[in-house]
């Protein structure tokens, strides 16, 4: 009987002790690759998507997002004279699904409806991203073009700050870098192992590409408050 009571308590708190968030992400993106300015945070293309969070405690949440973005690079905007002289440009598209865990620096209890306007905390997020992009290659005319589509993985590293602006809405500002498992976002290292592509590789082929999302999220919160089961 004692064990059954413990199980009922755990089930009750697991079933009703959660709160959910669903919303949108809007911002900009940039690539860190062998073509382009080389700036780490330089949102120059549009990124938009949706986000869902399952808050397991006031300190951590499970998070799922889907983001679409275009990314581009232009050697003429680089401070490196070698890139300026080379003069390459590229455009790409990224369709990403990311899952992972978000950690807050301080407790962020969305069930507490008092003083919600001053509920603010920095947070970190990491997990795993699966994304689709256009595989690119430098053609013999010294232009970077699409030749296929490809899927790859990335590790997201996100830092941000969020605030409960009303009883049901949370606003956040974040910067999220993705370390990818590919070096072909800019066409410098084609993923296909073809002999004709070997001579078209350029840049640092031992370093993978990155892309960065910088923007805001606005989420709507819902879900039942935590239950407190009485044990008699």
C-alpha positions in Angstrom: 0.0 0.0 0.0 2.9 2.4 0.8 4.5 1.8 -2.6 1.2 2.3 -4.3 0.7 5.6 -2.6 4.2 6.8 -3.7 3.4 5.8 -7.3 0.1 7.7 -7.2 1.8 10.8 -5.9 4.5 10.7 -8.6 1.9 10.1 -11.3 -0.2 13.0 -10.1 2.7 15.4 -10.1 4.0 14.2 -13.4 0.6 14.4 -15.1 -0.4 17.9 -13.8 2.8 19.5 -12.7 3.9 20.7 -16.1 3.3 23.8 -18.1 3.6 24.3 -21.8 4.8 27.1 -24.1 4.1 27.4 -27.8 5.1 30.3 -30.0 7.2 31.8 -32.8 10.8 32.7 -33.5 11.6 35.6 -35.7 15.1 37.0 -36.5 18.1 36.9 -38.7 20.8 34.5 -39.7 24.4 34.4 -40.9 26.9 31.8 -41.9 30.4 31.4 -40.6 32.2 29.8 -43.5 35.0 30.1 -46.1 33.0 32.6 -48.1 31.7 35.8 -46.7 32.5 38.5 -44.1 33.8 36.1 -41.5 31.8 37.9 -38.7 30.5 35.6 -36.0 27.2 37.4 -35.3 26.0 39.3 -38.4 22.2 38.7 -39.0 21.7 39.5 -42.7 19.1 37.0 -43.8 15.6 36.3 -42.5 15.0 33.4 -40.1 11.5 32.3 -39.0 10.0 29.3 -37.2 8.0 27.8 -34.4 8.9 26.7 -30.9 7.5 24.5 -28.2 8.6 24.0 -24.6 7.6 21.6 -21.9 8.7 23.1 -18.6 9.6 20.2 -16.3 10.7 22.5 -13.4 11.4 26.2 -12.7 15.0 25.5 -13.8 14.8 23.4 -17.0 12.6 22.7 -20.0 12.5 20.3 -22.9 12.4 22.3 -26.1 11.5 21.6 -29.8 11.8 24.0 -32.7 11.5 24.2 -36.4 13.2 27.1 -38.3 13.5 28.0 -41.9 16.2 30.5 -43.0 18.2 31.6 -46.0 21.9 32.1 -45.5 24.4 33.9 -47.7 28.0 35.0 -48.0 29.8 37.7 -49.9 33.6 38.0 -50.0 33.4 41.7 -50.9 32.0 42.4 -47.3 35.1 40.7 -45.7 37.9 42.6 -44.1 40.3 40.0 -45.4 42.0 41.3 -48.6 42.4 37.8 -49.9 38.7 37.2 -49.8 38.0 40.6 -51.3 40.2 39.7 -54.2 38.6 36.3 -54.7 35.1 37.8 -54.9 32.9 34.8 -54.4 29.3 34.8 -53.2 26.8 32.1 -52.3 23.2 31.7 -51.2 21.7 28.7 -49.4 18.6 27.6 -47.5 18.4 25.8 -44.2 15.4 23.9 -42.9 16.1 22.8 -39.3 14.4 20.8 -36.6 16.1 21.0 -33.2 15.4 19.2 -29.9 17.1 19.6 -26.6 17.1 21.0 -23.1 17.0 24.6 -21.9 18.5 25.6 -18.5 17.7 28.9 -16.7 20.2 30.6 -14.4 17.5 31.4 -11.9 14.1 29.9 -11.1 11.5 30.8 -13.7 8.2 29.6 -12.2 5.4 30.3 -14.6 2.8 29.0 -12.1 3.5 31.9 -9.8 1.2 34.7 -11.0 2.5 37.3 -8.6 5.0 39.9 -9.9 5.1 38.2 -13.3 6.3 41.4 -15.0 9.6 41.2 -13.3 10.2 37.5 -13.9 13.4 37.6 -16.0 16.3 35.2 -16.3 19.2 34.3 -18.6 19.2 30.8 -20.1 21.3 28.3 -22.0 20.1 25.7 -24.5 21.7 22.8 -26.3 20.7 19.6 -27.9 20.8 18.3 -31.5 19.7 19.8 -34.8 18.8 17.9 -38.0 18.7 20.1 -41.1 18.4 20.1 -44.8 20.4 22.5 -47.1 21.4 23.0 -50.7 24.6 21.2 -51.6 26.8 23.7 -53.4 29.9 23.5 -55.6 32.2 26.0 -57.3 31.7 25.6 -61.1 34.5 26.1 -63.7 33.2 29.6 -64.3 34.1 30.6 -60.7 30.5 30.7 -59.6 29.0 28.8 -56.7 25.9 26.9 -57.7 23.5 24.3 -56.3 23.9 20.7 -57.5 21.8 18.7 -55.0 20.2 18.8 -51.6 21.7 17.2 -48.5 20.8 16.5 -44.8 23.2 16.8 -41.9 23.4 17.3 -38.1 24.5 20.2 -36.0 25.0 21.0 -32.3 23.1 24.1 -31.2 24.7 26.4 -28.6 22.2 29.1 -27.5 22.3 31.9 -25.0 19.5 34.2 -24.2 17.4 36.1 -21.8 13.6 35.8 -21.3 10.9 37.6 -19.4 7.3 36.9 -18.5 5.7 40.1 -19.9 2.2 39.1 -19.0 0.5 36.2 -17.2 0.5 34.1 -20.3 3.2 35.5 -22.6 7.0 35.1 -22.4 9.4 37.2 -24.6 13.0 36.1 -25.1 16.0 37.4 -27.0 18.6 34.8 -28.0 21.7 34.1 -30.1 22.2 30.6 -31.2 25.2 29.2 -33.0 25.0 25.8 -34.8 28.2 23.8 -35.3 27.5 21.7 -38.3 28.9 18.3 -39.4 29.4 19.6 -43.0 31.8 22.0 -44.8 29.5 22.5 -47.8 27.1 25.3 -46.8 29.2 27.7 -49.0 30.3 25.2 -51.7 34.0 25.1 -50.5 34.0 21.3 -49.9 31.3 19.4 -51.8 29.9 16.5 -49.9 29.8 14.1 -52.9 33.0 12.2 -53.4 33.5 12.8 -57.1 36.8 13.2 -58.7 35.6 16.2 -60.8 34.8 18.0 -57.5 38.2 17.5 -56.0 39.9 20.2 -57.9 37.1 22.7 -57.1 37.6 22.6 -53.3 38.9 25.7 -51.7 39.4 27.3 -48.3 40.0 25.4 -45.0 38.6 22.0 -45.8 39.5 20.8 -42.3 37.0 23.1 -40.6 33.3 22.7 -40.7 30.8 25.5 -41.3 28.6 27.2 -38.7 25.4 29.1 -39.0 23.9 31.5 -36.4 20.3 32.5 -35.6 19.8 35.8 -33.8 16.3 36.9 -32.9 13.3 36.9 -30.5 10.8 34.3 -29.4 7.3 35.0 -28.2 5.5 32.1 -26.5 2.1 31.5 -25.1 1.9 29.5 -21.8 -0.8 27.0 -20.9 -1.3 24.0 -18.7 -2.5 23.0 -15.3 -0.8 24.1 -12.1 1.1 21.5 -10.1 -1.0 19.3 -7.9 -0.4 18.5 -4.3 -1.7 15.1 -3.5 -2.7 14.5 0.2 -1.5 11.4 1.8 -3.8 10.2 4.6 
